[in-house]
Structure formats: C-alpha cells, structure tokens
C-alpha cells in the first residue's frame, strides 16, 4: 500500500523496550518495527526508557507545574495520575494541530483521552482494544453522540466483550515474528511466562506441575511484588524455579527447551501472547479455556481445560508433552505471525484513509 505517516500512541506508564513489561508493549514494538520495514513513517509516542531504535517521542509526565494552592485542594488526584493525564492531553492537543501532518493516528494505549479527544483531529483515529472493558474507555466512547474512532479487537472474544459500547470492530489477532522464536529441542521442564499478578494465575501452574510430577520454570516481571512474595515465592523450591524477567531471546530459549507451556489465566484473557511465542518455539500448550485462548489453538498443538481446575490441568500435561512439536510450529506460522497481523492493520488503515 502507499506509505503512510502514522502516529502510534503507546503506554506512558511502561517503556517499549526489552524485556517487555507485558504483551501490549511487545505488540507495540512489533507493530512499529514491521510498519517501518514496509516503508511507513511511524512516530511512536511512548513512555521514557523506550527502545531508542523506535525513534520514540517520550510521553513524559514532566514538566507539570502544580501550584501549592492547587496541590492543597483536598479533591486533587495523585500527582502520578495527573502527570499521565497531562502527558496524553498535551499529545492530543499536538495531534489536533492541522500541521501535525499524520495520515492516521493509531491509539495502542489504554488511556481514555486519545478516544475522548479523537473528534478534534483532522485525520482518522483507530484504537486497538487490548483488554476487557474498562470504565474510563467506556466513558470516552460514550462521550460523543457518535464516537469518531474506529476499533480493532485483538480477538473475537475481546470484540464480543466490548460489543455493548462498540457494536462493530475489526478482529486482528496479535502476531509475532516467528523467525525470532525458533523451534527448540523440547523435553525439558515445563514453562510458564507472564506478569506475576493475580489474573495470570502462576500459583495454579505451580500446583498443577507439582501434582503431575513435572519440573517447572517460571519467567516474567514481578508486576505486583507483594503478590509475588505472598503467593508465588512460598511455592518455589525443589524442581519449581523462578528464572527472572527475560528478554525475547532468553525467553525463546526457555520456551524452546520446555516440554510444554502452562497458560493459566484467572481472567478472560484478551489474547495471550505467550501462546503464540510457545507454539512458534515448537512447544505445545496446556492451559485454561478462558477468554481468547480457545480461538488461538487446535487439538494438535494444545489441550485446554476448565478455568481454575488444577486437577484437570495436571492430568492433561502428560498428553500435551507428547503432542507434535512440528504441528505446534506449523500452527504458529499459519495463525500467529507478525506478517498476518500487520497485513490486517494495513487493511484497516487503507480503508480509513481512502
């Protein structure tokens, strides 16, 4: 397609850099990188500390000067919240300038202002729905009589979850550069990867692996340190090991060496990037049938059981470790590729700028 100038709005809270804080940041990095490779001019607006190769314009919370009198207002929100609000407000006012020169604005953040202020822009705005519904975004969508934003959902499940306020959204599954996730030898300890927060369910994976008699290695950021210390750390030891927050290359090695990857969401997972990463490494998946996971896998590369059913998950592990690693990789190449994802976004862009 004809190259576009694209403003890609990311998180002001987390840097777009490895090791990625979560799937949204990994998705933003992959999308920006591939769009640039295809000839588009992409300006990424993201948090401080982002990958310098992305040419990021920082969504810095400062400078923000609040007078002593204003700070004394008992109704004042936290300075951090106000700083984030100010960062997005400043950005949207800049993008509303008729000289900004963008063909399209792609909002890949969870903040409400890119949606609420979209009507002030002279170019189309598309927002990707990465999560279950949030009150801030629902409010922004309903603020105008007719919301001027076009929406993309990362899965059919996520599109359905938002349908009460977004009647129509295009589904574009997340994708990864499968060449960066090479097939590994398998046969090693089970793997679990993700943020250590309650909704990712790491303790359930530990209990299932232990009940099945399989060693397990866990990787990811301690996004909720108190939760990690209280709920995860006491279960570690013996053949259950936390190996740290890994960059993509290290994580690919971990997943490629694993005999299977456990995926244990305790919420309606909007997508589940670790599923794509694991399958690309040739490692089949054993997990809970929650959220989008059932639409990401097939019986030749995964087994899914009812949510929170540790006994069923444990019983399925021995079956999963015997599944074909070649079939897992083939499924990833067909269904989880970065090329397919960016093809989908280019189709959305082309329709909006036509």
Secondary structure, 3 states (H helix, E strand, C coil): CCCCEEEEECCCCCCCCCCCCCHHHHHHHHHHHHHHHCCCEEEEEECCCCCHHHCCEECCCCCCCCCHHHHCCCCCCCHHHHHHHHHHHHHHHHHHCCCCCCCEEEECCCCCHHHHCHHHCCCEEEEEECCCCCHHHHHHHHHCCCCCCEEEECCHHHHHHCCCCCCCCEECCCCECHHHCCCCCCCECEEEECCCCHHHCHHHHHHHHHHHCCCEEEECCCCCHHHHHHHHHHHCECCEEECCCCCHHHHHHHHHHECCEEECCCCCCCCCHHHHHHHHCCCCEEEECCCCHHHHCCCCCEEEECCCCHHHHHHHHHHHCCCCHHHHHHHHHHHCEHHHHHHHHHHHHHHHHC
